[in-house]
């Protein structure tokens, strides 16, 4: 109960989306024309995840709903002896490099087996001036 009270105070001070999902391990891989971001979100449904990109920050928001069994009737429902799995709202902000294309039509996101896979295209490279080209002096 003390941890819940601290959790509530933290939320009041920083806002309801201030919590980072404890098991939100993330890998970012750079390829020639894109970045791949893989985020572990075990136990969530695709419908409980929201993804956005603004100013180079990829935000993964979601909610793990509290699970409880209501056995009803004459049976006792019991109490948890230990409860370590996180439940509630969370946000994970991931700063991406400057050379990403922020056009949402160029971003592909899939969710399978508890892993959110996001592919973010890079900005098209500007053609570099070839070294050795003669420059006329006027």
Phi, psi and omega per residue, in radians:
X1 nan -0.601 3.120
X2 -1.143 -0.673 3.117
X3 -1.141 -0.686 3.093
X4 -1.110 -0.694 3.120
X5 -1.131 -0.748 3.097
X6 -1.108 -0.732 3.096
X7 -1.018 -0.776 3.133
X8 -1.135 -0.748 3.114
X9 -1.102 -0.735 3.110
X10 -1.038 -0.762 3.137
X11 -1.140 -0.647 3.112
X12 -1.152 -0.657 -3.099
X13 -1.320 -0.775 -3.048
X14 -1.772 -0.161 -3.109
X15 1.769 2.807 -3.013
X16 -1.188 -0.367 -3.102
X17 -1.769 0.514 -3.045
X18 -1.543 -0.110 -3.010
X19 -1.572 2.305 3.075
X20 -1.683 2.270 -3.111
X21 -1.010 2.134 -3.042
X22 -1.015 -0.613 -3.102
X23 -1.919 0.877 -3.065
X24 -1.790 0.904 -3.129
X25 -1.050 2.429 -3.025
X26 -2.330 2.387 3.010
X27 -2.098 2.426 3.070
X28 -2.209 2.189 -3.101
X29 -2.103 2.316 3.097
X30 -1.719 2.245 3.035
X31 -1.957 3.128 -3.122
X32 -1.027 -0.729 -3.043
X33 -2.103 0.107 3.137
X34 -2.805 3.046 2.992
X35 -2.058 2.433 3.043
X36 -1.885 2.253 3.100
X37 -2.069 2.222 3.132
X38 -2.114 2.130 -3.078
X39 -2.136 2.165 3.088
X40 -1.383 2.109 3.100
X41 -2.337 1.149 -3.052
X42 -1.124 2.475 3.033
X43 1.413 0.091 3.127
X44 -1.757 2.741 3.008
X45 -1.702 2.618 3.132
X46 -0.942 -0.645 -3.109
X47 -1.157 -0.335 -3.113
X48 -1.619 0.118 -3.090
X49 -2.049 2.371 3.063
X50 -2.199 2.405 -3.057
X51 -2.208 2.358 3.095
X52 -2.564 2.806 3.125
X53 -2.383 2.176 3.119
X54 -2.612 2.258 3.097
X55 0.936 0.685 3.087
X56 1.386 0.085 3.134
X57 -1.914 2.065 3.079
X58 -1.533 2.111 -3.110
X59 -1.947 2.204 3.065
X60 -1.921 1.973 3.121
X61 -1.989 2.612 3.089
X62 -3.022 -3.021 3.128
X63 -2.620 2.258 2.978
X64 -1.741 2.042 -3.080
X65 -1.276 2.537 3.109
X66 -1.196 2.209 3.138
X67 -1.769 2.247 3.035
X68 -2.556 2.616 3.131
X69 -1.722 2.257 3.053
X70 -1.949 1.696 -3.068
X71 -1.359 -0.416 3.092
X72 1.061 -3.008 3.085
X73 1.070 -2.583 -3.082
X74 -1.556 -0.182 -3.102
X75 -1.281 2.543 3.069
X76 -1.396 2.418 -3.110
X77 -1.469 -0.341 3.103
X78 1.418 2.967 3.100
X79 -2.206 2.644 3.071
X80 -1.220 2.362 3.013
X81 -1.439 -0.700 3.088
X82 -2.548 2.391 3.114
X83 -2.380 1.828 -3.071
X84 -1.896 -0.311 -3.109
X85 -1.259 2.304 -3.113
X86 -1.260 2.459 2.984
X87 -2.449 2.595 -3.114
X88 2.204 -2.995 -3.130
X89 -1.430 2.645 3.117
X90 -2.583 2.848 3.023
X91 -2.503 2.479 3.034
X92 -2.272 2.019 3.117
X93 -1.792 2.241 -3.080
X94 -2.143 2.006 3.116
X95 -1.365 2.178 3.130
X96 -1.799 2.791 3.130
X97 -1.067 2.846 -3.083
X98 -1.176 -0.377 -3.022
X99 -1.581 0.491 3.094
X100 -1.600 2.686 3.056
X101 -1.618 2.028 -3.075
X102 -1.499 0.146 3.079
X103 -1.222 2.020 -3.073
X104 -1.093 -0.359 3.078
X105 -1.244 -0.253 -3.137
X106 -1.736 0.167 -3.119
X107 -1.955 2.290 3.112
X108 -2.020 2.238 3.115
X109 -2.263 2.316 3.059
X110 -2.315 2.708 3.118
X111 -2.326 2.106 -3.087
X112 -2.615 2.309 3.093
X113 0.911 0.724 3.064
X114 1.380 0.168 3.139
X115 -2.135 2.188 3.053
X116 -1.597 2.097 -3.128
X117 -1.932 2.161 -3.076
X118 -2.204 2.281 3.065
X119 -2.018 2.088 -3.114
X120 -2.001 2.114 -3.119
X121 -1.204 2.629 3.025
X122 -1.492 2.767 3.000
X123 -1.123 2.560 3.119
X124 -1.157 2.294 -3.097
X125 -1.163 2.403 3.065
X126 -1.319 2.510 -3.137
X127 -1.151 2.192 3.141
X128 -1.410 2.524 3.078
X129 -1.236 2.228 -3.127
X130 -1.148 2.320 3.106
X131 -1.212 2.553 3.117
X132 1.640 -0.179 3.076
X133 -1.187 2.342 -3.135
X134 -1.301 2.343 3.092
X135 -1.904 2.155 -3.140
X136 -1.287 2.400 3.052
X137 -1.748 2.179 -3.118
X138 -1.639 nan nan
